[in-house]
Amino acid sequence: MPHRALIITSDPKLRQDIENSLLELSLDLHHADGHLRTMNLMARYHYVFVVMDLAFSEINSVELIRRMRELEQTPILVLSAHATRSEEVETLNAGADRYLAFDYPLDTERCLANATAIMRRYLTSDTQRYASIQISGSGLKINLNLRKVFLNGQDLKLTPKEFAVLSNLAKHMGAVVTKEQLYQDIWENDYDTSPDATLKFHVKELRKKLSRSGAGNLIETAWGIGYILRSDSDISP
């Protein structure tokens, strides 16, 4: 499966220029032309970089960069046709990785060079390997850096123990994780029969929050053994 990249602009001509500049990278390109779609896509998919038109956005563009940073550490390349020094400083301080000033039409070679550089650095770092886990088909993203879980961009506000249970199951997606293993990993104690009720309680509360938020019943019980986390595509109707 090709890597994904996200283009954020409401300008059709600029979007086409950006897409043309990235052709040789053979990416699966997604597009957002509004704040809500941007946040939903960022929550649902893992991108190797984002190219953002700074003139875009129905909210402050710098604020949008900050919100994207709360979800993920994906590199952000900002394009500005009205470049100023103060704008560049503010944008980079908000979390953008590169700031590229341009005049129309877009210099596709410079855009490609900058995008390739931030993608290469990201893919060879540990950041992208451990930043997040996505649950296929559910819109659920587990951000390991922030220790938060998002469903379509919304923070589910899990307790520390609920987060630990879900992230542990996600690291073994589709496989049974025994109760003993969960307890030892999360509580760092040897497992015996007494903590069983504690673990069941946290799994029950976690299931409630996932169900109320529309993620469905992703956690299955392997009776007498432990639990399994499945993606939506693995669950029979």
C-alpha positions as CSV (number, residue, x, y, z in Angstrom):
1,M,0.0,0.0,0.0
2,P,1.4,3.4,-0.9
3,H,2.1,6.1,1.7
4,R,-0.5,8.7,2.2
5,A,-0.1,12.5,2.1
6,L,-2.7,15.2,2.8
7,I,-3.2,18.4,0.7
8,I,-5.0,21.2,2.5
9,T,-6.3,24.0,0.2
10,S,-9.5,25.4,-1.1
11,D,-7.8,26.7,-4.3
12,P,-8.4,24.1,-7.1
13,K,-5.5,25.4,-9.3
14,L,-3.0,25.2,-6.4
15,R,-4.3,21.8,-5.5
16,Q,-3.6,20.6,-9.0
17,D,-0.1,22.1,-9.0
18,I,0.7,20.4,-5.7
19,E,-0.6,17.1,-6.9
20,N,1.5,17.4,-10.1
21,S,4.6,18.2,-8.1
22,L,4.2,15.0,-6.0
23,L,3.5,12.6,-8.9
24,E,6.8,10.9,-8.9
25,L,6.5,10.0,-5.2
26,S,3.5,7.6,-6.1
27,L,1.6,8.6,-3.0
28,D,-2.1,8.1,-2.1
29,L,-3.1,11.8,-2.0
30,H,-6.0,12.9,0.1
31,H,-7.5,16.4,0.0
32,A,-9.2,18.7,2.5
33,D,-10.8,22.0,1.8
34,G,-12.3,22.7,5.3
35,H,-11.3,22.5,8.9
36,L,-13.6,19.7,9.9
37,R,-12.6,17.5,7.0
38,T,-8.9,18.1,7.8
39,M,-9.3,17.0,11.4
40,N,-11.4,14.0,10.5
41,L,-8.8,12.8,7.9
42,M,-6.0,13.4,10.4
43,A,-7.8,11.3,13.0
44,R,-8.7,8.5,10.6
45,Y,-5.5,8.1,8.5
46,H,-1.7,8.1,8.9
47,Y,0.1,10.6,6.7
48,V,3.8,10.8,5.9
49,F,3.4,14.6,5.4
50,V,0.9,17.4,5.0
51,V,1.1,20.2,2.5
52,M,-1.0,23.2,3.7
53,D,-1.9,26.4,1.9
54,L,-1.7,29.1,4.5
55,A,-4.3,31.2,2.8
56,F,-6.8,28.3,3.3
57,S,-9.0,27.9,6.3
58,E,-12.2,29.2,7.8
59,I,-10.3,29.5,11.1
60,N,-6.9,30.9,11.9
61,S,-4.4,28.8,9.9
62,V,-1.9,28.8,12.8
63,E,-4.6,27.5,15.1
64,L,-5.3,24.7,12.7
65,I,-1.6,23.7,12.7
66,R,-1.7,23.5,16.5
67,R,-4.8,21.3,16.4
68,M,-3.2,19.0,13.9
69,R,-0.1,18.8,16.2
70,E,-2.4,17.6,19.0
71,L,-3.4,14.6,16.9
72,E,-0.1,13.6,15.3
73,Q,3.5,14.5,14.7
74,T,3.2,14.2,10.9
75,P,5.5,16.7,9.1
76,I,3.7,19.8,7.8
77,L,4.9,21.8,4.8
78,V,3.3,25.3,4.7
79,L,2.9,27.2,1.4
80,S,2.4,31.0,1.5
81,A,1.8,33.3,-1.4
82,H,1.9,36.4,0.9
83,A,5.1,35.6,2.9
84,T,6.2,37.7,5.8
85,R,8.9,37.1,8.3
86,S,6.4,37.3,11.2
87,E,4.1,34.9,9.5
88,E,7.0,32.4,9.0
89,V,8.1,32.6,12.6
90,E,4.5,32.2,13.9
91,T,3.8,29.3,11.6
92,L,7.0,27.4,12.5
93,N,6.5,28.0,16.2
94,A,3.0,26.6,15.9
95,G,4.4,23.3,14.7
96,A,5.0,23.5,11.0
97,D,8.2,21.8,9.8
98,R,8.9,23.9,6.7
99,Y,7.6,27.3,5.3
100,L,7.8,27.7,1.6
101,A,7.1,31.2,0.1
102,F,5.9,31.1,-3.5
103,D,4.5,33.1,-6.4
104,Y,1.9,31.8,-8.7
105,P,2.3,29.4,-10.4
106,L,3.8,27.1,-7.8
107,D,7.4,26.1,-8.3
108,T,6.7,22.3,-8.4
109,E,10.4,21.4,-8.2
110,R,10.8,23.3,-4.9
111,C,7.6,21.9,-3.5
112,L,8.7,18.3,-4.4
113,A,12.2,18.9,-2.9
114,N,10.8,20.2,0.4
115,A,8.1,17.5,0.6
116,T,10.6,14.7,-0.1
117,A,13.0,16.0,2.5
118,I,10.5,16.1,5.4
119,M,9.1,12.7,4.3
120,R,12.5,11.1,4.2
121,R,13.4,12.4,7.7
122,Y,10.1,11.3,9.1
123,L,10.2,7.8,7.6
124,T,13.8,7.2,8.9
125,S,13.0,8.4,12.4
126,D,11.4,6.6,15.3
127,T,8.6,9.1,15.5
128,Q,6.4,7.6,12.8
129,R,6.9,4.1,14.1
130,Y,5.6,4.8,17.6
131,A,3.4,7.8,17.1
132,S,0.0,6.2,16.7
133,I,-2.0,3.1,16.1
134,Q,-5.1,3.2,13.9
135,I,-8.0,0.7,14.1
136,S,-9.0,0.0,10.6
137,G,-12.5,1.0,9.5
138,S,-13.4,2.6,12.9
139,G,-11.9,6.1,12.7
140,L,-10.2,5.3,15.9
141,K,-6.6,6.5,16.4
142,I,-4.5,5.8,19.5
143,N,-1.9,8.5,19.9
144,L,0.9,6.9,21.9
145,N,2.9,10.2,22.3
146,L,0.0,12.1,23.8
147,R,-1.5,9.0,25.5
148,K,-4.9,9.9,24.1
149,V,-7.5,8.2,21.9
150,F,-9.4,10.0,19.2
151,L,-12.5,9.0,17.3
152,N,-12.9,11.0,14.1
153,G,-10.8,13.8,15.8
154,Q,-12.7,13.8,19.1
155,D,-10.8,13.0,22.3
156,L,-12.5,10.1,24.1
157,K,-11.0,11.2,27.4
158,L,-10.0,7.7,28.6
159,T,-8.6,7.2,32.1
160,P,-4.9,6.2,32.3
161,K,-5.8,2.6,32.9
162,E,-8.4,2.5,30.1
163,F,-5.8,4.0,27.7
164,A,-3.2,1.4,28.9
165,V,-5.7,-1.5,28.3
166,L,-6.7,-0.3,24.8
167,S,-3.2,0.5,23.6
168,N,-1.9,-2.9,24.9
169,L,-4.6,-4.7,23.0
170,A,-4.0,-2.6,19.9
171,K,-0.3,-3.6,19.9
172,H,-1.5,-7.2,19.5
173,M,-4.4,-6.4,17.1
174,G,-6.4,-9.5,16.3
175,A,-4.6,-11.7,18.8
176,V,-5.7,-12.9,22.2
177,V,-4.0,-11.0,25.0
178,T,-4.3,-13.0,28.3
179,K,-5.6,-11.4,31.5
180,E,-2.3,-12.3,33.1
181,Q,-0.3,-10.5,30.4
182,L,-2.5,-7.4,30.6
183,Y,-2.3,-7.2,34.4
184,Q,1.5,-7.7,34.4
185,D,2.0,-5.0,31.7
186,I,-0.3,-2.4,33.1
187,W,-0.2,-2.9,36.9
188,E,3.4,-4.3,36.8
189,N,2.5,-7.0,39.3
190,D,2.3,-10.8,39.2
191,Y,-1.2,-11.8,38.2
192,D,-3.4,-13.8,40.6
193,T,-7.2,-14.3,40.9
194,S,-7.8,-11.1,43.0
195,P,-7.2,-8.5,40.3
196,D,-9.6,-10.2,37.9
197,A,-12.5,-8.0,38.9
198,T,-10.4,-4.8,38.6
199,L,-9.4,-5.7,35.0
200,K,-13.0,-6.6,34.1
201,F,-14.2,-3.3,35.5
202,H,-11.7,-1.2,33.3
203,V,-12.6,-3.3,30.2
204,K,-16.3,-2.8,30.9
205,E,-15.9,1.0,31.2
206,L,-13.7,1.1,28.1
207,R,-16.3,-0.7,26.1
208,K,-19.0,1.7,27.2
209,K,-17.0,4.7,26.1
210,L,-16.1,3.2,22.7
211,S,-19.8,2.2,22.1
212,R,-21.2,5.6,23.2
213,S,-18.8,7.3,20.8
214,G,-19.8,5.2,17.9
215,A,-16.7,3.0,17.6
216,G,-18.8,-0.2,18.0
217,N,-17.9,-3.3,20.0
218,L,-14.2,-3.7,19.1
219,I,-13.2,-5.6,22.2
220,E,-14.1,-9.3,22.3
221,T,-13.8,-11.6,25.2
222,A,-11.8,-14.9,24.9
223,W,-13.6,-16.7,27.7
224,G,-11.4,-17.8,30.5
225,I,-8.3,-16.5,28.7
226,G,-8.3,-12.7,27.9
227,Y,-9.4,-10.2,25.3
228,I,-9.0,-9.5,21.6
229,L,-9.2,-6.1,19.8
230,R,-10.6,-6.3,16.3
231,S,-11.0,-3.8,13.6
232,D,-14.5,-3.0,12.2
233,S,-13.7,-5.0,9.1
234,D,-13.1,-8.1,11.3
235,I,-16.5,-7.9,13.0
236,S,-19.4,-9.7,11.6
237,P,-22.7,-7.8,11.3
